[in-house]
Amino acid sequence: MSAPPDASRSIVKVKRSNIFRASWLGITRALLRSMVPAHSVGVRVQPDWPRNRLLLALPPADLRQLLPELQHIRCDRSQVLMDADGPLDYVFFPDSGVVSVVAVYADGSIIEAATVGREGCTSVQAIFGATSSSVRLLVQIPGGATRMSRVAFTRAMEAMPSFHSLMYAYAQAFLEQVLVSVACNGAHSLKQRLARWLLMMRDRGDDDTLQITQNLLGEMLGVQRPTITNAARELERAGFIARPTGSHDT
């Protein structure tokens, strides 16, 4: 990103050529490719919007039918799109940036359960008829999203077979992501988990440079800030990440 570093934000450059790609993304793409009609992939109804790959996988006529129900919104860093135990009024299809799906504990602490970028959508539970949210949707990397009301989403699920099939395919892919995250948290070291998290952020972005804080990384991975600092320094020494001159410690 082009914004200059400040005292509250760290800058990390992920060196993609030196580290293995996150495995869950391959699972997601393979599942969606196997369950979406080949003729619908890559459709663009308008030059710049929507950019979300789930929406663009719909047949052109179906996407055009949905357009009146869609609204483009801006997503700012740290913005809460939906909170835990709140009403599930909207489903968000990111066009750019990253939204974290986080669990909120009774003491106010949070930990990340999954991430959503332009390959998917939030509020998977709406597919199964839920009307309230069990998680918080937190914007980690700013960008834009296509917003759809839950009422319109439910109506499309009932009336549009292509939309229904696509959402169920994505629900399966999303579950695979969560299962891989659980396995990773139990089997891998913090350094490996941090590497995976950074790659997940990079996979959804357009730049190798990520503006993130140690506090954010600690919250998302469920560890203390000094522990994150040590793991990030190990990745830097190994050549997997780099900090531009003048930036603050990761």
C-alpha positions, 0 to 999 in steps of 0.5 A: 500500500502506498500510505506512509508508515506511522507509529501505530502500524507496521509494514510487512512485505511478504516474499511469495517466491520463498514460502509455500502458498496457503493450502486452503485457498487451493481447496476453495478454488478447486471446490468452486470450479467443480460445482460452478458451470464452466460457461459462467466463470469470469463473467463481468456485467459491468467494467468495474463492479461487482468484482467479487468472484462468487457473484461473477461466477453466476450466469450473466442473466442471473447476475443482471437480475440480482443487480438491483438488490446489490449495493457497493460500500466502502470498508474501512480498516477496523470497521465492524460490519456486523457484531456477534449476537446482532441481527444478520441484516446483510450478506457482504461479498468483498470486492477487495480487501479482507474481512475477518470472521472473529469469535468474541468471548465474554471478557471482550477478547477476540480470536479469528476463526476465518477470513473472507476476501473477493473469493467468497462472502460473509455470513455463511449461516444465512444460507441455512436461514439464520437471522442473527450473527454468532460472530463479528465481521471485522475489516482487516484490509480496507477495500470495497464490498457488495452488500445484499440484504438478508431478505434479498439473499434468501429470496435469491436462494429460493428462486434462483437455482444457480445462486442456490448451488453456488452458495452451497458450494461456497459453504462447503469451501468455507467449512474446508477453510475452517477445518484447515485452520483448526488443524493448523492451530493444533499441529503447527508452530506459531511461526508457521501459523503466522506465515499462513496468516500473512499468505492468506492476507496476501492472497486476497490483496493486490500488493505484497506490502501489508500494513498491520500491527503486532496487536492485530496479529496477536488478537487474530492468532490468540497470543501475546504481542512479544510472542508475535514479535519473536515469530515475525523476526524469525520469518524475517531472518529466514527471508520470508518477509521484509520490512521496508527501511523506516518502518516499525517492528512487526 
